[in-house]
Amino acid sequence: MQIKTTLKEDLKKKIYLVSYNLSGKTENRDALLTELKKFPGWCKLWDGQWFVCSSDTADDICKRLQKVLNNSDWLFVCNVTTDRMGLLTGNVVDWLNDVSKKQK
């Protein structure tokens, strides 16, 4: 599993989990990945799962990403609180911790 992360600025933003399932069109996938990487902070967990940082609401993020999807694609966005636990690689945990520290 390859984990990619970026933090482009000091963040006063919330962390969101973005989950998606695409209908198979490559252009939708490429457009969505380009859009996800525009967020000031992002971390790819695995195919179809990303963390992003944004001061927007989940609804705003969903509407933004929905513009590059079609009616056969699925998308779910939710805020990730500080009460979280999982079996993830160190890179993901480090990224979450870095973002959480910069939010304070």
C-alpha positions as CSV (number, residue, x, y, z in Angstrom):
1,M,0.0,0.0,0.0
2,Q,1.4,3.4,-1.0
3,I,0.6,6.3,1.3
4,K,1.0,9.8,-0.1
5,T,0.6,12.9,2.1
6,T,1.0,16.6,1.9
7,L,0.5,19.6,4.2
8,K,0.7,22.8,2.2
9,E,0.2,25.3,5.0
10,D,-0.4,25.8,8.7
11,L,-3.8,24.4,9.1
12,K,-6.8,25.8,11.0
13,K,-9.0,23.3,9.1
14,K,-11.0,20.2,9.9
15,I,-10.1,16.7,8.7
16,Y,-12.6,14.9,6.5
17,L,-12.7,11.4,5.3
18,V,-13.7,11.1,1.6
19,S,-14.8,7.7,0.4
20,Y,-15.8,7.0,-3.2
21,N,-16.6,4.2,-5.6
22,L,-16.4,5.1,-9.2
23,S,-18.2,3.4,-12.1
24,G,-15.0,2.7,-13.9
25,K,-14.4,5.7,-16.2
26,T,-10.8,6.6,-16.0
27,E,-11.4,10.3,-16.7
28,N,-13.6,10.5,-13.6
29,R,-10.9,8.9,-11.5
30,D,-8.2,11.3,-12.9
31,A,-10.4,14.3,-12.4
32,L,-11.3,13.3,-8.9
33,L,-7.7,12.7,-7.9
34,T,-6.7,16.0,-9.3
35,E,-9.4,17.7,-7.3
36,L,-8.5,15.9,-4.0
37,K,-4.9,17.0,-4.4
38,K,-6.0,20.6,-4.5
39,F,-6.9,20.6,-0.8
40,P,-4.3,22.3,1.5
41,G,-3.7,18.9,3.2
42,W,-4.5,15.4,2.0
43,C,-3.5,11.8,2.7
44,K,-4.4,8.9,0.5
45,L,-5.2,5.9,2.6
46,W,-5.9,3.4,-0.2
47,D,-8.1,3.3,-3.3
48,G,-11.3,5.1,-2.6
49,Q,-10.3,6.5,0.8
50,W,-8.6,9.8,1.4
51,F,-8.3,12.3,4.3
52,V,-8.5,15.9,3.3
53,C,-8.2,19.2,5.3
54,S,-10.6,22.0,4.6
55,S,-12.4,24.8,6.3
56,D,-15.4,24.0,4.2
57,T,-18.3,21.8,5.3
58,A,-18.8,18.2,4.3
59,D,-21.7,19.4,2.1
60,D,-19.4,21.9,0.4
61,I,-16.7,19.3,-0.2
62,C,-19.2,16.8,-1.5
63,K,-20.6,19.4,-4.0
64,R,-17.1,20.3,-5.1
65,L,-16.1,16.7,-5.8
66,Q,-19.4,15.8,-7.3
67,K,-18.8,18.1,-10.2
68,V,-16.2,15.6,-11.6
69,L,-18.3,12.5,-11.0
70,N,-21.3,11.0,-12.9
71,N,-24.6,9.6,-11.7
72,S,-23.1,6.1,-11.4
73,D,-20.4,7.1,-8.9
74,W,-20.7,7.0,-5.1
75,L,-19.3,9.6,-2.7
76,F,-19.3,10.0,1.1
77,V,-17.7,12.8,3.1
78,C,-17.6,13.1,6.9
79,N,-15.7,15.1,9.5
80,V,-13.1,13.1,11.4
81,T,-13.0,14.1,15.1
82,T,-10.1,13.7,17.5
83,D,-11.8,10.6,18.8
84,R,-10.4,8.1,16.2
85,M,-8.7,4.8,16.2
86,G,-7.6,2.3,13.6
87,L,-4.9,0.0,12.3
88,L,-3.1,2.3,9.9
89,T,0.4,2.7,8.7
90,G,2.7,5.0,10.6
91,N,2.6,7.6,7.8
92,V,-1.2,8.0,8.1
93,V,-1.0,8.2,11.9
94,D,1.8,10.8,11.7
95,W,-0.1,12.8,9.1
96,L,-3.2,12.9,11.3
97,N,-1.2,13.8,14.4
98,D,0.6,16.6,12.4
99,V,-2.7,18.1,11.2
100,S,-4.2,17.8,14.7
101,K,-1.3,19.7,16.2
102,K,-1.5,22.5,13.6
103,Q,-5.2,22.9,14.3
104,K,-4.7,24.0,17.9
